[in-house]
Amino acid sequence: MSENREEIIKVEVLDSDELQLVLGSGGDASYQHVYREARGVYWNNDVGAFRGTEKIKWTFAEWFAHIVEVCSDIGITLRLGSTVEWVGVPEADKQEILALQIV
């Protein structure tokens, strides 16, 4: 399986309380198959973004980590871009997400 590296340019909490990670490249139509993992991560082709299902028990930072892990399992490496637009993400979750991305 080939490895795809993608840059996250926007981290957004939708009105539906789902976390969405928008990719700078717009992604690839094949990303829609992420649903086959049956782990609550989906591809939104209209926006070019991965999203989680409705936040029930997890924080947005936990959802972020989960989406990144699921994508990694199917050969897609997600990293925050050098500039990221944060929309509706609580500050505590934002700081935790930033800490997760430090290598």
C-alpha positions as MATLAB code, in Angstrom:
seq = 'MSENREEIIKVEVLDSDELQLVLGSGGDASYQHVYREARGVYWNNDVGAFRGTEKIKWTFAEWFAHIVEVCSDIGITLRLGSTVEWVGVPEADKQEILALQIV';
ca = [
       0.000    0.000    0.000;
       1.418    3.398   -0.920;
       1.722    6.081    1.715;
      -0.105    9.384    1.198;
       1.011   12.410    3.195;
      -1.606   15.095    3.729;
      -1.526   18.487    5.394;
      -4.437   19.566    7.588;
      -5.245   23.219    6.935;
      -8.443   23.503    8.983;
      -9.688   21.847   12.164;
     -13.379   22.499   12.577;
     -16.167   21.560   14.947;
     -19.326   21.332   12.857;
     -22.795   22.359   14.048;
     -23.509   18.613   14.297;
     -20.759   18.382   16.976;
     -18.495   16.389   14.644;
     -14.801   17.131   14.217;
     -13.693   17.753   10.647;
     -10.090   17.879    9.367;
      -9.828   19.715    6.040;
      -6.892   18.787    3.794;
      -4.901   21.355    1.847;
      -4.752   19.130   -1.225;
      -8.491   18.508   -1.275;
      -7.712   14.818   -0.823;
      -8.459   11.958   -3.163;
     -11.739   10.281   -4.072;
     -10.308    6.962   -2.841;
     -10.319    8.363    0.706;
     -14.069    7.647    0.812;
     -13.172    4.021    1.562;
     -12.072    4.966    5.082;
     -15.612    4.098    6.213;
     -14.748    0.435    5.604;
     -12.625    0.539    8.745;
     -15.946    0.782   10.662;
     -14.321    3.038   13.255;
     -16.462    6.163   12.985;
     -14.330    8.082   10.477;
     -15.736    9.267    7.163;
     -14.578   11.234    4.113;
     -16.422   14.380    3.020;
     -15.513   14.686   -0.669;
     -17.374   18.004   -1.060;
     -15.025   19.701    1.411;
     -11.958   17.473    1.098;
     -12.018   16.486    4.749;
     -12.063   13.577    7.142;
     -14.639   13.765    9.911;
     -15.615   11.790   12.947;
     -19.097   10.901   14.025;
     -20.962   12.929   16.636;
     -18.924   13.625   19.759;
     -20.452   11.535   22.515;
     -17.812   10.523   25.047;
     -14.557   11.757   23.531;
     -13.045   15.201   23.567;
     -12.267   16.804   20.226;
      -8.572   16.155   20.883;
      -9.355   12.442   21.318;
     -11.339   12.488   18.064;
      -8.413   14.195   16.334;
      -6.021   11.471   17.527;
      -8.512    8.773   16.477;
      -8.982   10.189   12.961;
      -5.201   10.467   12.508;
      -4.757    6.860   13.714;
      -7.475    5.425   11.465;
      -6.057    7.279    8.462;
      -2.569    6.027    9.299;
      -3.890    2.468    9.367;
      -4.992    2.831    5.732;
      -1.791    4.530    4.570;
      -2.635    8.221    4.952;
      -0.370   10.333    7.158;
      -2.116   13.450    8.433;
      -0.123   16.362    9.842;
      -1.096   19.863   10.854;
       0.006   22.457    8.332;
       2.247   25.377    9.217;
      -0.859   27.532    9.425;
      -4.139   25.999   10.533;
      -7.568   27.589   10.720;
      -9.305   26.598   13.957;
     -13.100   26.850   13.867;
     -15.195   26.177   16.973;
     -12.451   24.119   18.665;
     -12.253   24.772   22.430;
      -8.865   26.172   23.456;
      -8.064   23.210   25.722;
      -8.655   20.772   22.847;
      -6.612   22.953   20.481;
      -3.647   22.927   22.873;
      -3.914   19.157   23.318;
      -4.050   18.640   19.541;
      -0.997   20.853   19.053;
       0.851   18.842   21.707;
      -0.067   15.581   19.940;
       1.540   16.780   16.741;
       4.959   17.566   18.270;
       7.501   15.030   17.089;
];
